[in-house]
Amino acid sequence: QLTMVLSFLLVSMFSFAQTKDSTLTEKIKVWGICDMCKTKIEKAAKAAGAATADWNDESKVLNVTYSATKSNNKKIQQKVADAGYDTQDLRTTDAAFNKLPGCCKYDRRGSYTIEFF
């Protein structure tokens, strides 16, 4: 009987671990300027697996939620950088930055100033 009870508990714990999906919410600093930047940044974050993405042009903070089993902070930042935007941890390539429309070309010199949000 003890073996049967332990087996049941083990199977129950294993099943719970597999079905539990943790959703994370994070803030990521992303440089940009305008509404077009907002659209591109949010689209890039969602393409990287974010369930929600909301970038604020004043604070330069991208609020994202995502499933830990489907994405991660690094993947989201990489996709945003690939779209032409510097993030708190990644600098976009010059080629990607140069593809941005004129209204989206932010001052890259200040991109790595440490700011707490």
N, C-alpha and C positions, 0 to 999 in steps of 0.2 A: 504494500500500500504506500509506503513512504517513497518508493521509487516512482510510483505512478503520480503522486502529488508533486514531487520534485520535477518530473518530466513535464507535467502540466504547467507548472510555474515557469520553467525554462522556455517552453514554447510560447507562453503568453508574453513574457518579457521580450523575446526575440521578435514576435509579431508587432508589439508596440513600438519597438525601436525602428522597425522597417517602415511603419506607417506614419510615424511622427515626422513632420516636415517643419523645420524651424524657419520662420520668416524673420529676416533681419532688416533693420532700418538703420541707415547710415547717412552721414553728411560728408560730402566730398567737395572740396574747393575746386572750382573750374572757372577759368578766365574766359570772358566773352563780353559782348557789349549790348546787343540788340535783341529784338523779338525773333529775328531769323536765327541768331545764335541759340536762343532758348529752344526753338524748334529742333535744331540740329543736335544740340547736346542731349535733350530728352529722348529724341529718336535713337541716338547712338546708345544711350544707357539701356533703353528697352530692347534694342537689338542684341545687347550683351546679356540679356536675361532678367533685367529689372522688371518687376511687376508694375511698379509705379516710379515715375521720375518727375521731379519738379525743380527747375533751376530758377533761382532768383537773381535778376540782373543787378540789383543793388548790393547784395551781400556776396554774390558770386558763389553761392552755396547750392549744390545739387543734392536734394533730398531723395534718396532711393529706398525702395523696399524690394527685397528679392528673397527667393528661396535658397537656402544654403546648399541644397542639393542640385540647383540649376545654374547658379552663378556665384560670383564672389567680387569683392571690392576691386581687386587687381584687374579682373576681366572687364569690369565696367569702365574703370579708368583707361584701360588700353583702347577700348572701342571709342571712347570720347576723344582720346589723343589721336587716334586714327582719323577721326572726323576733322581734325585741325585745331583742337583746343588743348591748351596746357591744363594739367590737373595738379593737385597738391603733390603728387608723387611722380608724375610723368610729364615730360616735355614732348610736345608734338614734333614731328619732323618739319623742316623748312618747306619741303615739298607740299605736305598736307596743309600747312599754314598758308602758303602762297595760293592754294586753290580756293581759299575762303573769299567770298565777295568783299569788296572794299569796305562796306559798312560793318563787317565782322572782324576786321583786322585790329585787334587790341594791342596795347603796348606790352610787348613780351619782356621788356627789361624788368618790370615789376612782378613778373609771374611767380618768382620764388621767394618773395618776401614772406617771412613766417608771420601768419596772423592766426589768432585764435578766434574761433566762432562758436 
